[in-house]
C-alpha cells in the first residue's frame, strides 16, 4: 500500500509545487519507488513542470465519479513516476465538495490508487477549507513549506490551531523553511531559530525548472538546491518510517520563535 505525502500550505507562493515535483522525482528515481504525483491545484503548475498539461476540464470529474483515475494517469519521462494532472476545472473543487457533502471523497480516491503505487505525492492548492480538511484526514504526512517571514509563520500557527481543534487524527507535519535567502538578516535569524527544519534555498536554478520543465535533480543534480531537495526527501522517508510518538517537531507558536531582532526589522505591511 502506498504511503501518502501531501505538500500543502495555507499560503500560496511558498514553493509548494517545486517541492512536490522534486520529492516525486526523488521517490521514483532515488528510492526506486513506484510513485504517483497527483496535482490537485487548479493552476496545474506541477503538471506544467512535468510537461504534461491536460486541458479539457476532466480533472474535476474524478471527484464526481464520472471518470476513474486510471483514465487520466499518464507516465512521465522517468520510469516509475506517473502523473495525474490538474486543470482549471478544479478551481471550484472546495465549494463542490462542500455542497455535495462528500467528506471522504479524496480518501476514497487515494485508497483506490494505493494498491498500484508505493508512494503518492499530492501538490495541493493553498487555503484552509474542505479540500485541506479532506487532506488532513487522508494522508500520512504533510510537508509544509514555510518561507522565513512573519506572515508565513502566522499562517502555520493558524493551521496548527485548526488541526488541534478539528481533527482528532492528526497527520505527521514535516515543516520546511522554503525560499531561504541567507543574504537577508531575517532569513538567517529564522533559519537559526528553526535549525531542526529542512531548508530549501531561494535560487535561480530552482526557478529554471519552469524552462526545463523537469525536476531539478534531472539537470542540475550537483547544485546546493538539488542537494537540499534530496535531503528533504530523506527527512520525508525518515518521518514515514517513524512511530507516531516520533512525529516531526511542531512549533508551540511559530510567531513566538521569531528572534526579536527580526521582529524589529520587519517593515510594516510585511
N, C-alpha and C positions, 0 to 999 in steps of 0.2 A: 504494500500500500504506500502511496506517495506521502511524503512529508510536504506540508503546505506552508509556503512562505509568502506573506503579503508585504509589499513595500508601500507604506502609507504615511501620509501626513495630513493634518488638518489644514495646513497652509499649502498653497501652490508655489511653484518656483523655488523649490528647495533641493532639487537634484534627484528627485524620486525616480524619474524614468531612467536616467543614466545608471543609477544603482540597480534597478530591476534588470535592465538589459545586460549589465556586466555580471550580475550574480547568476543569471540564467546561463550565460556562456561558461562561467566557472563551474557551475554544476554539471553541465554536459561535457565540456572539454577537459577541464582539470580533474574532475572527480568521476568522469565517465558514467554519470547517472542519466538514465532516460528522463528527459526534462521537457516540461511544457511551460512556455512563457505565455500567460494569459493577460492580454491588455484589456482592461475594463474601463479605461479612461476615454471618454468620447473624443478627446483630442487626438488619440491614436499615435502618440509620439513614439512609444515603444515599437509599434508596428512600422512606423516610418524608419526608425533606426535600423530595423532588420529588413528594410526594402521590400516589405510585403503589405502594403496598404490594401484594404478590401472595401472600396466604395460600394454602395448598393443597399445600405441600410439593413443588413441581415443580422448584425451583432445582437441587437435587442431581442430578436426573435428567439434566441436561446432561452431567455428568461420567461417567455410566454409559451415555451414548449412547441413552437412551430417548426423548429429545426433541432437536430441533435448536434452536440458539439463536434462529433466526428465529421460532420458535413462541412465544417468551416476550418478545422485544423489543417495546417499546411506545414511541411518540413521546411526548415531553413537551410542555408548553405552548409551548416555544420551538423555532421551526423549526430544523432541522439538529441537534437534540440528542435522542438516543434513550436509553432506559434499559433495562438488563437487571437486573431487581430480584432481591433476595435474599429468603429466608425461612428459617424455623428448620430446614428440612431440611438446611441446610449446617452445622449445629452439630458434626457428627462427620466433616466432609469430610476433615480431615487424616488421621484414622485410616483412613477408607475408601480414600483414595488410596494410603496406605502398604500396606494389606493387599491391594489389587488390583494392586499393582506396576505402576502407570501413571505412570512418572516424567515423561512428556512430555505428559500429557493436557491440561494447561492451555495449553501452547504450541500444540498442535494445534487446540484450540478457538479460540485467538486468530488463528491462521493462517486458519481458515475464515471469520473475520469481517473480516480485514484488507482484503480487496478491496472491502468495502462501506463503509468509513469511512476518513477521513483521520487521525483521532485516536481512540484508545481509552484511556480513563482508568479504572483499577480502584481501587475502595475495598476495601482488603484487611483481613482480620482480623489482630489482633495475635498475636504469638507467633513462635517460631522452630522450624519443623518442615517437614513435607513440602510444605505449601502455599507457604510462603515460599521453599523451595528451588526449587520449580517456577517461581515468580515470577522468581527471580534468573536462571533460565535462559531466560526467555521475553520479558522486557521490554527496552525501550531505555533507560529512565531510571526511577529510583526516587526519588520525593520523600519525604524522611524528616523528619517533624516531630519537633523536639526541644525540649520545654519547658526553660527555663533552670534546671534543678535537677541536683544531682549524680547522682541515680539515673537520670535520663533520659540524661545524658551517659555513664554507665556502660553502659547498655543499648546505646547507639550503638557504643561500643567493642567490645562482645560481638558485635554484628552485623558490624562491620568485620573482626574477627578470624576469624569464621566464613567470611566471603566469601574471605578470603585463604587459608584452609586448604582449603576445599572446592570452590571454583569457579574454574576456570581462566579462564572467560569471565565477567568482572565487568561488570554494567551501570553506567552513569553514576549516581552518587549526588548528588542535589541536597539539601543539608542546610538545614533551615529552622528558625529559632527560632520556636516557636509559643507562644501564650498568654502573651505577654510583658506584664508589668505593671511599667512603669517607676517606679512608686512604691516598688518593692522594691529594696533595695540589691543583692541577689544577682542579680536580673534585669538591672539596669543594668550590673553588672560583667561578667556573661556576654555580654550584647549587645555590650559594648565589646571583649571578648576575641575575639568572632567577628563582627567588623564586616563581613566579606565574605559573611555569610549573609543571605538574605532574612529579614525579621521580620514575623510576624503578631501583632498586639496582642491582649491579653485585652480584650474589650469586650462590653458588654451587647447592643449592636446585632447582634453575631455570634450570640449566644445566641437572639436573636429569630427566627433562621431557622426554628427548630422551631415557632414560632407562625405565621409567614408561610407556611411550607412552600414556600420559594422561595430561590434563591441571593441572596446579599447585594446584589449589584450591581443586581438587578431592582427593589429597593425602597429602597435607601439608597446609591446609586452615589457620592454626593459625600462619604461619610464616610471618615475615615482608614483604617478597617479594609477597606473596599471597595477603596480605592486600594492597600492593601498586597497584597490578593489579585491585583489587576491587575498589580502589579509582579512578584509571584511568577510569574504566567503568562508575563511577558516573559522571566524567568530560565529557565523551562522551555523556551520557544521557542529561546532562545539556546543552551541546552545540547543540544537536539536537533539544532541546526544545526552544532554544533562537531565538529571532528575528534576522534578518540579521545584524542589527546595533550592536548586541551584540556578534559579531564574536570573537573567541578566539584571544587573543592578538598576533600580529605578530611582529617580530623584524624589526627595521628600517634597520639595517645592522648587522647581527649577529656577525660578527667579531669585530665590534666596541665596543661590550659589553663585550668582554673578558677582565678581570681585567689585569692591567699592570703587576702585579706580575706573573700571569700565563703566559703572553707572554714571559717574561724574562726567565722563566724556561722551555720553550718548546725546546726540543732538535732539532737540525737540522734534516730535513728529516721526521719530525712527524707533 
